[in-house]
Amino acid sequence: MLDLLRTLTLGATAGTLFAALLSALPIRPGARLALGAGIGTWISLVIALAGSGAVSGSPIVLPVLFALPLVAAGLAATSAASRSAMMAIPAQLIIALNAMRVVGVLMVLAGVAGQMSGPFPYFAGIGDIITGVFALPVARLAAKNPRDARVLSWNIFGTLDLIVAVSLGVTSVNGSPLQVFHVGPGATAMTTLPWALIPLVLVPTFLIGHALIFAHVRAAASDANDARARLAQA
């Protein structure tokens, strides 16, 4: 029953996240359909490999799947048209979608129940909860002024939370060549379904979102500097 609840929760989170982002992209319907199909294929691949045990059985599969969307986003950013489309997604929407990171409570509960152990479920889960709780208030701030210091502070915290979670995760998986924490089941559950949706789908997507928010903050600061320069010359 609990596994079904986790599956439904994580599946709904991923579905809502991508539906919102795809609808916000100013691209042609055909391009949106193709991108949606690509995302669906990626998620299906993650589910298939995690379900077959390939993620837990190989030290290479997990980092490759994790890096895949990050590399794809980086390559897309080399195109001016793609960068323009991604920057057209409002910063406040990207921030607001992070409210779904309150699902980090599932990891905390897994730690309490003994399904995960060590520092990973608590650091990762609590960090996500904090990021998610403050997401909507920060989104309102960003809608008024993306350069607000609180927006940047929240974005730095949210980014570091994911980096710490990934670091603790890879060093807590039993049998991993990078394992540092040898305490019970560690983070091994994250290589199986439905947990694998977090490190292989949600975390890369939220990292890309944080990068876009940094870009929005930088663009807003640049616009403000340009406006001041024009006023000084007037």
N, C-alpha and C positions, 0 to 999 in steps of 0.2 A: 504493500500500500504506500509506504513512504517512498519507494523507488518510483512508483507511478506519479506521485505528487511532485517529486524532484524533476522527473522527465517533463511533465506538463508545464511546470514553472519555468524551467530553463528553455524549453521549446518555445513557449509563449514569449519569453523575454527576447530571444533571438528573432522570432518572427516580427514582433512589434518594432524592434530596433531597425531591422532592414527595411520594413515597409515604410517607416517614417523617413529614413534616409533616401530611399529610392524615390519616394513621392516628392521630396524636396529638391532633387536634382533637376536643373533646367535643361533636360535633354529630350530628344525626340522619342516618341513612344517605342519605336523599333529598337533604339539604343537602350532604353529602359528595360525592355523585355529581354534583350540579350544580356544585359548586366544582371538582371534578376535570375536568368537561367544559369549564368556563371556562378553566382552566389549559391544557388540551389545545388549545383554540381559539387561545389567546394564542401558544403555542409554534408551532402550525401556521402562524399568521400570520407570525411571525418567520421561519420556514423558507421560506415562500413568497416573502416580500418580499426576503429575503437571496439566495435562489436565483435570483430574477428579475433581480437587479441593482439593484432599487429602493433598497436601503439605500446602496449605493455611489454611485448616480447622483443622489441628492437630498440636500441638506444638512439637510432637515427630517425625513425619515423616521427616521433613527437616533435623534435626541433624543426624538421623539414615542414611539417604541417603548420607549426606555429609561425614559421618565417614566411610561408607562402603568401598570405594576404598582405604582409608588410612589404615584401618585395614587389608584389603587384601594385600596391599603392604608390611605392616609390617610383616605379617605372611609369605609372600613369602621371605622376607629378612632373615628369620631364616634358610632357606635352602642355603647351600653353592653354589649349582648349580644355584639357582635362583639369588643369589647375583652376581655371576660371569656373568650371562647373562645380568643383568641390568647394571653392571659396564662396559660391552662391548659396551654399547651405548656411542658414543663419547660425551664428555662434550660440544664440540663446537656445535654439533647438538641440544642437549637439550637447550642450550642457544639461538641458532638461532631461534628455534621454538617459543620462547617467543616474537619474533617480532610481532606475531599475537595478542599480547595483546594491540596493538593500537586500537583494537575494543572497548577499554574502552571509546572511543569517543562517543559510543552509549549511555553510561550511563550519560555522561556529557550533551548530547543533550536532554536526557530524563529529566534531572534535569532542564534544561532551559525551556523545554516545560511544566513543571509542572506535568509530569507523576511520578516523584520521587521528594522527597524533603528532607530538612535537609542536614547534612554534607555528608551523604553516597555517592550520585552519583558523587560528585565532588572529594572527597578524593580518592574513589575507582577508578573512571575513570581516573583522572589525574595521579595517581600513576601507573596505568597500561600503560598509554600512554608513560610516561617517561621510564618505564621498557622496553617497546617494541621498542622505538626509539633507545635505546642504545644496544639492544640485538645483532644486527649483528656486530657492531664494537667490542663488548666484545667477541663475538664468535671467531672472528679472533685472538684476544689476547690469548684466551684459546687454540686455535689450536697450537700456538707457545709455550706458557708457562702457563699451568693451575694454576701455583702458583702465577701468577701476582696479585698484590694487588688489581688491578682494577677489576679483575674477582671476587674476594671474596667480594669486596665492592658492586658491582652490584648485586651479589647473595643475600647478606644481605638485600639490599634495596628491591629487588623483593619479598623476603620472607616476610619482614615486611609489604610491601604494601598489600599482600594478608591477612595477619593476621589482619591488621587494617580494611581492607574492610569487612572481616567476622564479626569482632567485631561491626563495625558500622551498618552492615546489620542486625544482630540479635537484636540490640537495637533500630532499626528504623522501625521494622515491626509492623504495627498496630494490637493490640490485643495480641501481644506476651507477655508472662510473664516476659520477660527480657527487655521490651520496656523502653527506657530512653528518646528518642527524640519523642515528640508529635507534629510534624509539618506536617500538610497536609497528603499526601499519604505515606510519608516516603519511606521505601524500600519494601513495600508490593508487588509491581509488580514483585519482584524477586522470588516470590513463584508461579508465573504463567508463562505459555509459551508465548514467547520463552525465557524470561529472566531466567527461572529456570535452563536452561542449563549452565549458568555461575557459580552459587554457587554449583551446584550439579554434574557437569561434569568437566568444565574447571578448576575451582579453585583447587579442589583436585588433578587433574592431574598435574597442574603446581607446586603445593606444593611438590608432589613426585619428580618432576624434580629438584626442588631446593635442596631437600635432596640428590639426586644423585650427583648434582654439588658439594655440600659440601664434599661428599665422594670422588669425583675425586680430589678435591683440597688437601684433607688429604692424599690420596694415593700418589699424586705427591710429596708432601712434605716429606712423609716417604721414597719414592724412592730416593729423593735428599739427605736426611740424611744418608741413607744406602750407597750411592755412596761416600759421603764425608768420612764416616767411613772406607770404603775400601781403599780409597786413603791415609788416615792417617796411616793405618796399612801397606801399601805397602812400 
